[in-house]
Amino acid sequence: MTEFSFECLSDGSGSFDVIFIHGLGGDPRATWTVGSAIECWPDWLQTDLTQANVYLLGYPTDIISTWLAGEMSLYERAKAVLDHLAARGLGKRPMAIIAHSLGGLLGKQLIRAGHDAPDEDWKAISTSCKLIMFLGTPHSGSSVASAIGFVAPKLSSKMTKLLQSDNEHLDELNEWYRNRDGVKTVVYYEKLPTRGIQIVSQKSADPGVAGTVAVPVDADHLTICKPASRDATIYLSTKRHLEKLAGQCAALLPLHSVDASPYQFAQDDYIAPTSDRRTLQQKLIDAGKEHEYPLANDAQNRFAQNYMRFGLHTSARRLNDILLAEVKQRFETHVYHAKICQGEPEKVSTAALQSEVIDPIVNKYGAEYGATPLTVMQAIYFLAEQCHIRWDAA
């Protein structure tokens, strides 16, 4: 392979992206395919998890070998991949990387290069990466040398001196990655030897990320990335982690029904204040809730930061608008007019807030879109700060 390839297994309309990265000597499809079967397991994933856009990244198989031979650095190759992904529009949605063997080094370097890049599109790709799964990836110099010797024995003699001793670049890259916030790391390593050789051991497979446990798999280095069925450990685990990622992302709804027609109802502008211009603090004071202000202000700030980050014309922004609209409607109907304006005790209003606002919204949006009671309370305080709701009947 002399050029990059990037195959999308769906129409690209999903709400988060999954990129499969093969290793040295691998293939964008054959790496993930059992035997002579035509279908590879990322195809199963695309069918079973329709919210995901599943991509197979292909790159020249000499990327890592030429880096090791001193012809091009891993960093330079990672920049080339970043530019390719940016040109494909990646970085606009949450992203997961699933990497086999030495492809995991490219995945780590890709995240690092994007983080340090002045290019905002490259930086967005790095920031959007929320999960990386390493399948038999060697993270230390000596383990990389073993993998190189197995996959590309002709390079072995050239690489031994560079890799058997501590390699500063690999050590620095791994040190940076293990301190990286915001990325969930999942590690699997093979328990079976490959042609009599243990390619990647538990020790070499573990990047040392706090809270990450390297999980053994009854497979060798070549089959760890080839689950034989949907009941295989690697497939079930991958699907589980991606489902959790989907649930934790608060803005995963494509909202095709909203995008489908140019004729839409007018949407509330939750940034523009209404006639009640009192601040959140003043509203809480007037309602006898001044003690809530420190937590309330922090909550509304968190919601506002995420809300503004989505931009004006995105599916994520529209999902948040739908959430705000439902919170506002339920609060005004079941809490403000029905309880507060009727002079009911605060404990009655609080109970109605829980049963008529928080619980039904979490039940509706929790499992699929990650809404929690905290999400709803943040939305309530945000609406109060933006002058859309209040707690006193004045």
C-alpha positions as CSV (number, residue, x, y, z in Angstrom):
1,M,0.0,0.0,0.0
2,T,1.5,3.3,-1.0
3,E,-1.4,5.6,-0.2
4,F,-3.8,6.1,2.7
5,S,-7.2,4.5,2.6
6,F,-10.2,5.3,4.7
7,E,-13.2,3.1,4.4
8,C,-16.4,4.0,6.1
9,L,-18.7,1.1,6.8
10,S,-21.8,3.2,7.1
11,D,-23.2,6.4,5.6
12,G,-21.3,8.5,8.1
13,S,-24.4,9.9,9.8
14,G,-23.7,8.4,13.2
15,S,-23.0,10.4,16.3
16,F,-19.5,9.2,17.1
17,D,-16.5,7.7,15.2
18,V,-14.6,4.5,15.6
19,I,-11.2,4.1,13.8
20,F,-9.5,0.8,13.4
21,I,-5.7,1.0,12.9
22,H,-3.8,-2.1,11.8
23,G,-0.1,-2.7,12.6
24,L,3.1,-3.1,10.7
25,G,2.6,-5.5,7.8
26,G,-1.2,-5.4,8.4
27,D,-4.1,-4.6,6.1
28,P,-7.1,-2.3,6.7
29,R,-9.5,-5.2,6.3
30,A,-7.6,-8.5,6.5
31,T,-6.2,-7.6,9.9
32,W,-9.7,-7.7,11.3
33,T,-10.9,-10.7,9.3
34,V,-10.9,-14.4,10.4
35,G,-9.6,-16.8,7.8
36,S,-10.9,-16.3,4.3
37,A,-14.2,-14.7,5.4
38,I,-15.2,-11.7,3.4
39,E,-16.8,-10.0,6.4
40,C,-14.6,-8.5,9.1
41,W,-15.8,-7.9,12.6
42,P,-16.0,-4.1,12.3
43,D,-18.9,-4.9,10.0
44,W,-20.6,-6.6,12.9
45,L,-20.0,-3.6,15.0
46,Q,-21.5,-1.2,12.5
47,T,-24.6,-3.4,12.4
48,D,-24.9,-3.9,16.2
49,L,-24.1,-0.3,17.2
50,T,-25.7,1.9,14.6
51,Q,-24.8,5.2,16.4
52,A,-21.1,4.5,15.5
53,N,-19.4,5.6,12.3
54,V,-16.9,2.7,11.8
55,Y,-13.8,3.5,9.7
56,L,-10.9,1.2,8.6
57,L,-7.7,3.2,8.3
58,G,-5.2,1.9,5.9
59,Y,-1.7,3.3,5.6
60,P,1.6,2.3,3.9
61,T,2.8,-0.8,5.7
62,D,6.4,0.6,5.8
63,I,5.4,3.6,8.0
64,I,6.8,2.1,11.2
65,S,9.6,0.2,9.5
66,T,10.9,3.4,7.7
67,W,10.7,5.2,11.0
68,L,12.8,2.6,12.6
69,A,15.3,2.6,9.7
70,G,15.7,6.4,10.3
71,E,14.1,7.4,7.1
72,M,11.0,9.1,8.7
73,S,10.0,9.6,12.3
74,L,6.9,8.2,13.8
75,Y,5.9,11.8,14.6
76,E,6.1,12.7,10.9
77,R,4.0,9.8,9.9
78,A,1.4,10.7,12.6
79,K,1.2,14.2,11.2
80,A,0.5,12.7,7.8
81,V,-2.3,10.6,9.3
82,L,-3.7,13.6,11.1
83,D,-3.8,15.6,7.9
84,H,-5.6,12.7,6.2
85,L,-8.2,12.4,8.9
86,A,-8.7,16.2,9.1
87,A,-9.4,16.2,5.3
88,R,-12.0,13.5,5.9
89,G,-13.8,15.6,8.5
90,L,-12.8,13.7,11.6
91,G,-12.7,15.6,14.9
92,K,-16.2,16.9,14.9
93,R,-17.6,14.0,17.0
94,P,-16.4,11.9,19.9
95,M,-13.9,9.3,18.6
96,A,-12.5,5.9,19.6
97,I,-9.4,4.2,18.3
98,I,-9.0,0.4,18.1
99,A,-5.4,-0.4,17.3
100,H,-3.6,-3.7,16.8
101,S,0.1,-4.3,17.6
102,L,2.4,-1.5,16.4
103,G,-0.6,0.4,15.2
104,G,-1.1,1.4,18.8
105,L,2.1,3.4,18.7
106,L,0.8,5.3,15.7
107,G,-2.5,5.9,17.6
108,K,-0.6,7.3,20.7
109,Q,1.6,9.5,18.5
110,L,-1.4,10.7,16.6
111,I,-3.1,11.9,19.8
112,R,0.1,13.6,21.0
113,A,0.9,15.3,17.6
114,G,-2.7,16.6,17.4
115,H,-2.5,17.9,21.0
116,D,0.6,19.9,20.2
117,A,-0.4,21.1,16.8
118,P,-1.2,24.7,15.9
119,D,-3.7,23.4,13.3
120,E,-7.2,23.6,15.0
121,D,-8.5,20.6,13.0
122,W,-5.6,18.4,14.1
123,K,-6.1,19.6,17.7
124,A,-9.8,18.8,17.4
125,I,-9.0,15.2,16.4
126,S,-6.8,14.7,19.5
127,T,-9.4,16.3,21.8
128,S,-12.2,14.2,20.4
129,C,-10.5,10.9,21.1
130,K,-12.3,9.6,24.2
131,L,-11.3,5.9,24.1
132,I,-8.3,3.9,22.8
133,M,-8.1,0.1,22.8
134,F,-4.7,-1.5,22.5
135,L,-4.8,-5.1,21.2
136,G,-1.4,-6.6,21.7
137,T,0.4,-3.3,21.4
138,P,4.1,-3.3,22.7
139,H,4.8,-0.1,24.5
140,S,8.5,-0.5,25.5
141,G,11.5,-0.6,23.2
142,S,12.5,-4.2,23.8
143,S,9.0,-5.4,23.2
144,V,8.8,-3.4,20.0
145,A,12.0,-5.0,18.8
146,S,10.5,-8.4,19.4
147,A,7.4,-7.5,17.4
148,I,9.5,-6.1,14.6
149,G,11.7,-9.2,14.5
150,F,8.6,-11.4,14.2
151,V,6.7,-9.3,11.6
152,A,9.6,-8.0,9.6
153,P,12.7,-10.2,10.3
154,K,14.8,-8.5,7.6
155,L,14.6,-5.3,9.7
156,S,15.5,-7.1,12.9
157,S,19.2,-6.6,12.8
158,K,18.9,-2.9,12.0
159,M,16.4,-2.3,14.8
160,T,18.0,-4.3,17.6
161,K,20.5,-1.7,18.6
162,L,17.9,1.1,18.5
163,L,15.2,-0.7,20.4
164,Q,16.7,-3.2,22.8
165,S,18.1,-0.5,25.0
166,D,15.8,2.2,26.4
167,N,14.5,4.3,23.6
168,E,14.0,7.9,24.6
169,H,11.3,8.7,22.1
170,L,9.1,5.7,23.1
171,D,9.6,6.4,26.8
172,E,8.8,10.1,26.4
173,L,5.7,9.3,24.3
174,N,4.4,6.8,26.8
175,E,5.1,9.1,29.7
176,W,3.1,11.8,28.0
177,Y,0.3,9.4,27.2
178,R,-0.1,7.9,30.6
179,N,-0.7,11.4,32.0
180,R,-3.2,12.3,29.3
181,D,-6.6,13.2,30.8
182,G,-9.9,12.5,29.1
183,V,-9.0,9.3,27.3
184,K,-10.2,5.9,28.5
185,T,-7.5,3.3,27.9
186,V,-8.3,-0.4,27.5
187,V,-5.6,-3.0,27.1
188,Y,-5.6,-6.6,25.9
189,Y,-2.6,-8.9,25.6
190,E,-2.2,-12.4,24.1
191,K,-1.6,-15.4,26.3
192,L,-0.6,-17.8,23.6
193,P,2.7,-17.9,21.8
194,T,2.9,-17.2,18.1
195,R,5.0,-19.8,16.3
196,G,6.6,-20.6,19.6
197,I,7.3,-17.0,20.5
198,Q,5.6,-14.7,23.0
199,I,5.4,-11.5,21.0
200,V,3.8,-9.2,23.6
201,S,3.7,-10.0,27.2
202,Q,1.5,-8.5,29.9
203,K,4.3,-6.2,31.0
204,S,5.1,-4.9,27.6
205,A,1.4,-4.5,26.7
206,D,0.6,-2.3,29.7
207,P,1.3,1.4,29.1
208,G,1.1,2.1,32.8
209,V,-2.0,4.3,32.7
210,A,-3.6,4.7,36.2
211,G,-6.8,2.7,36.6
212,T,-6.1,0.5,33.6
213,V,-5.8,-3.3,33.9
214,A,-4.3,-5.3,31.1
215,V,-6.7,-8.1,30.2
216,P,-5.4,-11.5,29.0
217,V,-7.0,-13.1,25.9
218,D,-6.7,-16.7,24.8
219,A,-5.2,-15.8,21.5
220,D,-1.8,-15.3,19.9
221,H,-0.4,-12.1,18.5
222,L,-2.0,-12.6,15.1
223,T,-5.5,-13.8,16.3
224,I,-6.0,-11.4,19.2
225,C,-7.5,-8.9,16.6
226,K,-9.6,-11.6,14.9
227,P,-12.6,-12.5,17.1
228,A,-14.2,-15.6,15.6
229,S,-17.8,-14.6,16.5
230,R,-19.9,-12.0,18.2
231,D,-19.5,-14.1,21.4
232,A,-15.7,-13.7,21.5
233,T,-14.2,-11.8,24.3
234,I,-12.6,-9.0,22.2
235,Y,-15.9,-8.4,20.3
236,L,-18.1,-8.3,23.4
237,S,-15.6,-6.1,25.3
238,T,-15.2,-3.7,22.4
239,K,-19.0,-3.4,22.0
240,R,-19.4,-2.9,25.8
241,H,-16.8,0.0,25.9
242,L,-18.3,1.7,22.9
243,E,-21.8,1.5,24.3
244,K,-20.5,3.1,27.5
245,L,-18.8,5.8,25.4
246,A,-22.2,6.4,23.6
247,G,-24.0,6.7,26.9
248,Q,-21.4,9.1,28.4
249,C,-21.5,11.6,25.5
250,A,-24.4,14.0,26.3
251,A,-24.8,15.0,22.6
252,L,-25.0,11.9,20.5
253,L,-28.4,12.4,18.8
254,P,-28.1,13.0,15.0
255,L,-31.7,14.5,15.0
256,H,-32.4,13.5,11.4
257,S,-36.0,14.5,11.9
258,V,-35.0,18.0,12.7
259,D,-32.5,18.3,9.8
260,A,-34.7,16.6,7.3
261,S,-37.0,19.6,6.5
262,P,-36.3,23.2,5.8
263,Y,-39.7,24.0,7.4
264,Q,-39.2,24.0,11.1
265,F,-40.8,25.5,14.1
266,A,-39.0,28.5,15.6
267,Q,-36.6,27.5,18.3
268,D,-36.1,29.3,21.6
269,D,-32.9,31.3,22.0
270,Y,-31.6,30.2,25.4
271,I,-28.8,32.7,25.2
272,A,-31.0,35.8,24.9
273,P,-32.5,36.7,28.3
274,T,-36.3,37.3,28.8
275,S,-37.9,40.2,30.6
276,D,-36.9,38.9,34.0
277,R,-33.3,40.2,34.0
278,R,-32.4,39.2,37.6
279,T,-29.2,37.2,38.0
280,L,-29.2,33.6,39.2
281,Q,-27.9,34.8,42.5
282,Q,-30.7,37.4,42.9
283,K,-33.3,34.8,42.1
284,L,-32.0,32.4,44.7
285,I,-31.9,35.3,47.3
286,D,-35.5,36.2,46.5
287,A,-36.6,32.6,46.8
288,G,-34.7,32.2,50.1
289,K,-32.2,29.8,48.5
290,E,-29.1,32.0,48.7
291,H,-27.2,29.1,50.3
292,E,-27.5,27.2,47.0
293,Y,-25.7,29.8,44.9
294,P,-22.0,28.5,45.0
295,L,-23.1,25.1,43.7
296,A,-25.7,26.5,41.4
297,N,-23.3,28.9,39.8
298,D,-20.7,26.2,39.2
299,A,-23.4,23.9,37.7
300,Q,-24.8,26.5,35.3
301,N,-21.2,27.4,34.2
302,R,-20.5,23.8,33.4
303,F,-23.6,23.5,31.3
304,A,-23.0,26.9,29.6
305,Q,-19.4,25.9,28.6
306,N,-20.6,22.7,26.9
307,Y,-23.6,24.4,25.4
308,M,-21.5,27.2,23.8
309,R,-18.8,24.7,22.6
310,F,-21.3,23.0,20.3
311,G,-21.8,26.0,18.1
312,L,-25.0,27.3,16.6
313,H,-25.9,24.8,14.0
314,T,-25.0,21.3,15.1
315,S,-26.9,18.2,16.1
316,A,-25.4,18.4,19.6
317,R,-26.7,22.0,20.0
318,R,-30.2,21.0,18.9
319,L,-30.2,18.0,21.3
320,N,-29.3,20.4,24.2
321,D,-32.0,22.8,23.0
322,I,-34.6,19.9,23.1
323,L,-33.4,19.1,26.6
324,L,-33.7,22.7,27.8
325,A,-37.1,23.1,26.2
326,E,-38.4,20.0,28.1
327,V,-36.8,21.0,31.4
328,K,-38.3,24.5,31.1
329,Q,-41.8,23.2,30.2
330,R,-41.9,20.6,32.9
331,F,-40.5,23.0,35.5
332,E,-43.0,25.7,34.7
333,T,-46.0,23.4,34.5
334,H,-45.4,21.0,37.4
335,V,-43.2,23.1,39.8
336,Y,-43.6,26.8,39.2
337,H,-47.3,27.2,38.4
338,A,-48.6,24.1,40.2
339,K,-46.6,24.5,43.4
340,I,-44.6,27.7,43.8
341,C,-47.3,30.0,42.6
342,Q,-49.9,28.2,44.8
343,G,-47.8,28.9,47.9
344,E,-46.9,25.2,48.6
345,P,-44.1,24.5,51.1
346,E,-40.6,24.2,49.6
347,K,-40.5,20.4,50.4
348,V,-43.6,20.0,48.1
349,S,-41.9,21.9,45.3
350,T,-38.7,19.9,45.8
351,A,-40.6,16.6,45.6
352,A,-42.4,17.8,42.4
353,L,-39.0,18.8,40.9
354,Q,-37.7,15.3,41.4
355,S,-40.8,13.4,40.3
356,E,-42.0,15.6,37.5
357,V,-38.8,17.0,36.0
358,I,-35.6,15.1,37.0
359,D,-36.9,11.5,37.0
360,P,-38.9,11.6,33.7
361,I,-36.1,13.4,31.8
362,V,-33.4,11.0,33.1
363,N,-35.6,8.0,32.2
364,K,-36.1,9.4,28.7
365,Y,-32.6,10.6,27.8
366,G,-30.4,8.7,30.3
367,A,-29.7,5.3,28.7
368,E,-29.0,6.5,25.2
369,Y,-27.7,10.0,25.7
370,G,-26.1,10.0,29.1
371,A,-28.5,12.4,30.9
372,T,-28.2,12.3,34.7
373,P,-29.9,14.1,37.5
374,L,-26.9,16.4,37.6
375,T,-27.4,17.2,33.9
376,V,-31.0,18.2,34.6
377,M,-30.0,20.4,37.6
378,Q,-27.3,22.0,35.5
379,A,-29.9,22.8,32.8
380,I,-32.3,24.3,35.4
381,Y,-29.6,26.6,36.9
382,F,-28.5,27.6,33.3
383,L,-32.1,28.5,32.4
384,A,-32.4,30.6,35.6
385,E,-29.1,32.4,34.8
386,Q,-30.4,33.1,31.3
387,C,-33.7,34.4,32.8
388,H,-36.0,31.7,31.6
389,I,-37.2,30.3,34.9
390,R,-37.4,31.4,38.6
391,W,-38.3,30.1,42.0
392,D,-40.3,32.9,43.5
393,A,-43.9,33.9,42.6
394,A,-43.1,37.6,42.5
